Amino acid sequence: MHPSQIFPVDNFTVIKEKVLNWSQQFDTFSFLDNHQYQLHPHVQECLVAAGVKRFIQPAQNSLQELQTFLNEKKNWYFGHLAYNLVDELYPDLPPQTDTPVQFDKLFFYEPEIVIKLTNQHIEIIATNPVAVWEQINNIIIPAEEKSVPVVLQSRLTQAEYITKIEQLLAHIKRGDCYEINFCQEFFANDTIIHPLQVYRRLSMVSPNPFSALYKHKQQWLLCASPERFLQKKGNTLLSQPIKGTSKRITDNADSDQRSKQLLQTSTKDRSENVMIVDLVRNDLARVCEEASVQVDELFGIYSFPQVHQMISTISGKVADGVDFSTIMQALFPMGSMTGAPKKRVAELIARYETVKRGLFSGAVGYINPDGDFDFNVVIRSILYNQLTHYVSVLAGSGITFYSNPQNEWEECKMKVSAMEQVLAG
């Protein structure tokens, strides 16, 4: 591993902005930002990985090949698992059209430089930490360039969306599944955006604890996720699925409190949440010690700039000898973005959703040299291909027996509103 050096930070906001601008010189980088939330358990405030020493981008047997790659050397690794990895986990899914964003189904890399930033200091792990610190300090933050407003189109009309939800409700009533997360795409063709500027705006409008600006060659992820998929710390695995959303009413405290209370008592949201908690418990039980899986918090209500969310926390003790790929084989894709039972809803997702999800509802994160890791759920995100000039924003909601199709349409529109706002400039 490279040497590490710590430098004091006088102005956290300025240094963070300088690090963000400094990252842009690299073809591949990860900028993982907690936005100073203290959502338990808090691990990293801002973690950055830039440049590629070596990488893996498998075409098949992705998780097994990834494990071989990780076993070669203990170090920092950053990257993603796209939802499209589901094609390997469940090989008989119906075919779907890919979006033009085209993130690989799995990509991990060992970075040249790792930066850990807090309010007090910056730690740089690199061949020459002092030289990197000097580069960052010398960055001049450019003025924002003028951009053309981007207007997103919906892949489905409202009537088409409602028809699909009614078809999915029929599957639920027949007993094919209990809950299914159905997603739709909003997109723009022939569009040029400035990813850093748009990410900065997104962070101002919707700063969330699992945010990320992630680039791999021509593909960009601008992510304002509030959701943790999976964390490993020591021998503890922890998942924090979000199921249940209500709108923030920031100009009226009483109305905002009512919105929060309605979410807390909502039969639909509580049933949706508890189904996913059950699913995560079962998934964790496949890789954890017997009787170690527990629900640490059920139906917790957390407030974010745009929405209130219902979050539950489930944890367990990893069994001896269980490696990263085995854990992901058991847990991925996350239950909050699929439903229950997972294999059957994966089939229904492939049948009813109009395009493949790609990186949306996948996971972005890191593995440290001790084998601990932390991954988000890729939601509340803008996906952009700089080569094809294609912008993609997906949003979904959990469909249960209690769902009202019109309400589900409104929930998707609410979830996509922050991305529409920042793209419109």
C-alpha positions in Angstrom: 0.0 0.0 0.0 1.0 3.6 -0.6 2.2 5.8 2.3 -0.4 7.9 4.1 0.0 11.5 5.3 -2.5 13.7 7.3 -2.8 17.5 6.7 -4.9 19.9 8.8 -8.0 21.5 7.2 -8.8 25.1 7.8 -11.9 25.4 5.7 -13.7 22.1 5.1 -16.1 23.4 2.5 -13.4 25.0 0.3 -11.1 21.9 0.5 -14.0 19.6 -0.4 -14.8 21.7 -3.4 -11.1 21.8 -4.4 -10.9 17.9 -4.1 -14.0 17.6 -6.2 -12.5 19.8 -8.9 -9.1 18.1 -8.7 -10.8 14.7 -9.3 -12.0 15.7 -12.7 -8.6 15.1 -14.3 -9.0 11.3 -14.0 -10.9 9.0 -16.4 -12.1 7.0 -13.4 -12.8 8.4 -9.9 -15.2 8.0 -7.0 -16.3 10.9 -4.8 -18.4 9.5 -1.9 -20.0 12.2 0.2 -21.9 11.9 3.5 -22.9 15.6 3.6 -22.2 15.6 7.4 -25.2 13.5 8.3 -24.8 11.6 11.5 -27.0 8.7 10.4 -25.9 5.7 12.5 -23.5 4.1 11.9 -21.4 6.9 10.5 -18.2 5.8 8.9 -16.6 8.2 6.3 -17.5 11.9 5.9 -16.0 12.2 2.4 -14.0 9.4 0.7 -12.3 9.9 -2.7 -10.5 7.4 -5.0 -8.8 8.6 -8.2 -6.9 6.9 -10.9 -6.6 3.2 -11.7 -3.7 0.9 -10.8 -5.6 -2.2 -11.8 -9.3 -3.1 -12.4 -11.7 -5.9 -13.2 -14.6 -5.6 -15.6 -15.8 -9.2 -16.1 -18.1 -10.3 -18.9 -19.5 -13.4 -17.0 -19.2 -15.1 -13.6 -18.7 -11.6 -12.4 -18.9 -12.1 -8.6 -16.5 -15.1 -8.7 -14.0 -13.3 -10.9 -14.3 -10.2 -8.6 -13.4 -12.4 -5.6 -10.3 -13.8 -7.3 -9.3 -10.2 -8.1 -9.8 -9.1 -4.5 -7.9 -12.1 -3.1 -4.8 -11.1 -5.1 -4.0 -8.1 -2.8 -5.3 -6.4 0.3 -5.9 -2.8 -0.6 -8.6 -0.2 -1.1 -11.1 -1.0 -3.9 -13.9 1.1 -5.3 -16.6 0.5 -7.9 -20.1 -0.6 -8.5 -22.5 -3.5 -9.0 -25.2 -2.6 -11.5 -28.7 -3.9 -11.2 -28.1 -5.7 -14.6 -25.9 -8.2 -12.6 -29.3 -9.8 -11.9 -29.0 -11.4 -15.4 -26.3 -13.6 -14.0 -28.0 -14.3 -10.7 -31.3 -15.3 -12.4 -30.2 -16.5 -15.9 -33.7 -17.1 -17.4 -35.1 -13.5 -17.1 -37.1 -12.1 -20.1 -34.9 -10.0 -22.4 -35.0 -6.2 -22.1 -33.7 -3.1 -24.0 -30.5 -1.5 -22.5 -30.4 2.3 -21.9 -27.7 4.2 -23.8 -25.9 5.1 -20.5 -24.2 1.6 -20.6 -22.5 1.2 -17.3 -20.9 -2.2 -17.0 -22.8 -4.7 -14.9 -19.7 -4.8 -12.5 -16.6 -2.7 -12.3 -14.0 -2.5 -9.5 -10.6 -0.8 -9.4 -7.6 -0.4 -7.1 -7.1 3.4 -7.1 -3.8 5.3 -7.4 -4.9 7.8 -4.8 -7.3 7.6 -1.8 -8.4 10.7 0.1 -10.2 10.7 3.4 -11.6 14.1 4.3 -13.2 15.3 7.6 -13.9 18.7 9.2 -10.5 18.6 10.9 -8.1 17.0 8.5 -7.4 15.4 5.1 -5.6 12.1 4.8 -4.0 11.3 1.5 -2.8 7.8 0.6 -0.6 8.0 -2.5 3.0 7.5 -3.8 3.6 11.2 -2.9 1.0 12.6 -0.6 2.7 16.0 -0.3 2.6 16.5 -4.1 -1.1 15.5 -4.2 -1.9 18.0 -1.3 0.0 20.7 -3.2 -2.1 20.0 -6.4 -5.3 20.2 -4.4 -4.3 23.5 -2.7 -3.4 25.0 -6.1 -6.8 24.2 -7.7 -8.7 27.4 -8.7 -12.4 26.7 -8.5 -13.8 27.8 -11.8 -16.9 29.9 -12.2 -20.0 28.0 -13.2 -20.4 27.7 -17.0 -23.7 28.6 -18.7 -25.7 25.5 -19.4 -28.8 24.7 -21.5 -31.8 23.6 -19.5 -32.6 19.9 -19.8 -36.2 18.8 -20.0 -36.8 15.1 -19.2 -39.4 13.1 -21.1 -41.2 10.2 -19.5 -40.8 6.7 -21.0 -44.4 6.0 -20.1 -47.5 8.1 -20.3 -49.4 8.4 -17.0 -52.1 6.1 -18.5 -49.6 3.5 -19.6 -48.0 3.6 -16.1 -51.3 3.1 -14.4 -52.1 0.2 -16.7 -48.9 -1.5 -15.7 -49.5 -1.0 -12.0 -53.0 -2.5 -12.4 -51.4 -5.5 -14.1 -48.9 -5.9 -11.2 -51.7 -5.6 -8.6 -53.4 -8.5 -10.4 -50.1 -10.5 -9.9 -50.1 -9.7 -6.2 -53.8 -10.6 -5.8 -53.1 -14.0 -7.6 -50.3 -14.6 -5.1 -47.4 -14.4 -7.5 -45.6 -11.9 -5.2 -46.2 -9.8 -2.1 -44.5 -6.6 -3.1 -42.7 -5.4 -6.2 -40.7 -2.2 -6.8 -41.6 -0.9 -10.2 -39.4 1.7 -11.8 -39.9 4.0 -14.8 -37.4 6.1 -16.8 -37.3 9.8 -17.5 -34.7 10.7 -20.1 -33.2 13.3 -22.5 -31.5 12.6 -25.9 -28.8 14.7 -27.5 -28.0 16.5 -24.3 -24.7 18.0 -23.0 -24.4 18.6 -19.3 -21.6 19.6 -17.1 -21.6 16.7 -14.6 -19.7 18.6 -11.8 -22.0 21.6 -12.0 -25.1 19.5 -12.0 -23.8 17.4 -9.1 -23.0 20.5 -7.2 -26.6 21.8 -7.7 -28.0 18.4 -6.8 -26.0 18.5 -3.5 -27.4 21.9 -2.7 -31.0 20.9 -3.4 -30.8 17.4 -2.0 -27.8 16.7 0.2 -28.1 13.1 1.3 -25.9 10.7 3.3 -25.0 8.3 0.5 -24.3 10.8 -2.2 -21.7 10.1 -4.9 -20.1 11.6 -8.0 -18.7 8.6 -9.9 -17.1 8.5 -13.3 -15.8 5.6 -15.4 -14.6 6.7 -18.8 -17.7 8.2 -20.5 -20.2 7.1 -17.9 -21.2 9.4 -15.0 -23.3 8.8 -11.9 -24.6 11.9 -10.1 -26.2 10.4 -7.0 -28.1 11.9 -4.0 -29.0 8.6 -2.3 -30.4 8.6 1.2 -30.1 4.8 1.4 -27.4 2.4 2.6 -27.5 -1.1 1.0 -25.0 -3.0 3.0 -22.1 -2.3 5.4 -19.6 -4.7 6.9 -17.6 -3.6 9.9 -15.6 -6.3 11.6 -17.8 -9.3 11.6 -21.1 -7.3 11.6 -23.2 -6.9 8.4 -25.8 -4.2 8.5 -28.5 -3.2 6.0 -30.8 -0.2 6.1 -33.6 -0.6 3.6 -35.9 2.4 2.9 -39.6 1.6 2.3 -42.1 4.4 2.7 -41.9 8.0 1.5 -43.8 11.2 2.2 -43.3 14.7 0.9 -41.5 17.4 2.9 -43.6 20.6 3.3 -40.8 22.9 4.3 -42.8 26.2 4.3 -45.3 24.9 6.9 -44.0 23.2 10.0 -47.4 21.9 11.0 -48.2 20.4 7.6 -44.7 18.9 7.4 -45.2 17.2 10.8 -48.6 15.9 9.6 -46.9 14.4 6.5 -44.3 12.8 8.7 -47.0 11.4 11.1 -49.1 10.0 8.2 -46.0 8.1 7.0 -45.4 6.8 10.5 -49.0 5.4 10.7 -49.5 4.4 7.0 -50.7 0.8 6.7 -49.4 0.6 3.1 -45.9 1.8 4.0 -45.6 -0.2 7.1 -46.7 -3.4 5.4 -44.2 -2.7 2.5 -41.4 -2.0 5.0 -41.9 -5.1 7.1 -42.0 -7.3 4.0 -38.6 -6.0 2.9 -37.3 -6.3 6.5 -38.3 -10.0 6.4 -36.6 -10.5 3.0 -33.4 -8.9 4.3 -33.4 -11.0 7.4 -33.7 -14.1 5.3 -30.9 -12.9 2.9 -28.6 -12.1 5.9 -29.4 -15.5 7.5 -27.8 -17.2 4.5 -24.3 -15.7 5.3 -24.5 -15.0 9.0 -24.1 -17.1 12.2 -27.2 -18.9 13.3 -29.5 -16.8 15.4 -27.3 -13.6 15.0 -29.7 -11.7 12.6 -31.7 -9.1 14.4 -33.9 -6.1 13.6 -32.1 -3.1 15.3 -34.8 -0.6 14.3 -38.2 -1.0 12.7 -40.1 1.8 11.0 -37.7 4.6 11.9 -38.7 7.9 10.3 -35.9 10.1 9.0 -36.2 13.5 7.4 -34.3 14.6 4.3 -34.5 17.9 2.3 -37.1 16.6 -0.2 -38.9 13.7 1.7 -39.5 11.9 4.9 -38.4 8.2 4.7 -39.2 5.1 6.7 -36.0 3.2 7.4 -35.4 0.0 9.2 -32.0 -1.5 10.3 -31.2 -5.2 10.2 -27.8 -6.7 11.3 -26.1 -10.0 11.7 -22.7 -11.6 12.5 -20.9 -12.9 9.3 -20.1 -16.5 9.5 -16.4 -17.5 9.4 -15.0 -18.0 5.9 -17.7 -16.1 4.1 -16.2 -13.8 1.5 -17.4 -10.6 -0.3 -18.8 -12.4 -3.4 -20.7 -14.9 -1.3 -22.3 -12.0 0.7 -23.3 -10.2 -2.5 -24.6 -13.5 -4.0 -27.0 -13.7 -1.0 -28.0 -10.0 -0.7 -27.8 -8.5 -4.2 -29.9 -7.0 -5.6 -31.3 -5.3 -2.5 -34.8 -6.1 -1.4 -35.9 -2.5 -1.2 -35.5 -2.2 -5.0 -36.9 -5.6 -6.0 -39.6 -6.9 -3.7 -40.6 -10.4 -2.4 -40.1 -13.1 -3.4 -37.0 -11.8 -5.1 -36.6 -14.2 -8.0 -40.2 -13.9 -9.0 -40.3 -10.1 -8.8 -37.0 -10.0 -10.9 -39.0 -11.8 -13.6 -41.9 -9.4 -13.4 -39.5 -6.4 -13.4 -37.9 -7.6 -16.6 -41.3 -8.2 -18.1 -43.0 -4.9 -17.2 -40.3 -2.3 -17.0 -39.6 -0.7 -20.4 -35.8 -0.5 -20.2 -33.0 -2.2 -18.2 -32.2 -0.3 -15.0 -28.4 -0.4 -15.6 -26.6 1.1 -12.6 -29.9 2.5 -11.1 -30.9 0.4 -8.1 -27.4 -1.1 -8.1 -24.8 -0.1 -5.6 -21.7 2.1 -5.4 -19.1 2.0 -2.7 -15.8 0.8 -1.4 -13.9 -2.1 0.3 -11.0 -1.2 2.6 -7.8 -3.1 3.2 -9.3 -4.9 6.2 -12.2 -6.2 4.1 -14.8 -3.9 5.6 -17.1 -2.2 3.1 -19.9 0.2 2.7 -22.3 0.4 -0.4 -25.2 2.7 -1.1 -28.4 2.0 -3.1 -28.2 4.0 -6.4 -31.5 6.0 -6.3 -32.3 9.7 -6.6 -29.7 9.8 -9.4 -28.8 11.2 -12.7 -27.0 8.9 -15.1 -25.2 10.4 -18.1 -23.2 9.1 -21.0 -20.8 11.8 -22.2 -20.3 10.0 -25.6 -23.9 9.4 -26.6 -25.2 12.6 -24.8 -27.9 10.6 -23.1 -29.4 11.6 -19.7 -31.4 9.0 -17.7 -33.3 9.4 -14.4 -35.2 6.5 -13.0 -37.7 6.5 -10.1 -39.7 3.7 -8.6 -42.1 2.8 -5.8 -43.1 -0.3 -3.9 -46.4 -1.8 -5.1 -48.4 -3.8 -2.6 -52.0 -5.0 -2.2 -52.8 -1.5 -0.7 -51.3 0.5 -3.6 -53.3 3.1 -5.5 -51.9 3.5 -9.0 -52.4 7.2 -9.1 -50.6 7.7 -5.8 -47.7 5.6 -7.1 -47.4 7.8 -10.2 -47.3 10.9 -7.9 -44.6 9.3 -5.7 -42.4 8.7 -8.7 -42.9 12.3 -9.8 -42.0 13.5 -6.3 -38.8 11.4 -6.2 -37.6 12.7 -9.6 -38.4 16.4 -8.9 -35.0 17.3 -7.4 -33.2 15.9 -10.5 -35.7 17.7 -12.8 -35.0 20.9 -10.9 -31.2 20.8 -11.1 -31.2 19.7 -14.8 -33.5 22.7 -15.6 -30.8 24.9 -14.1 
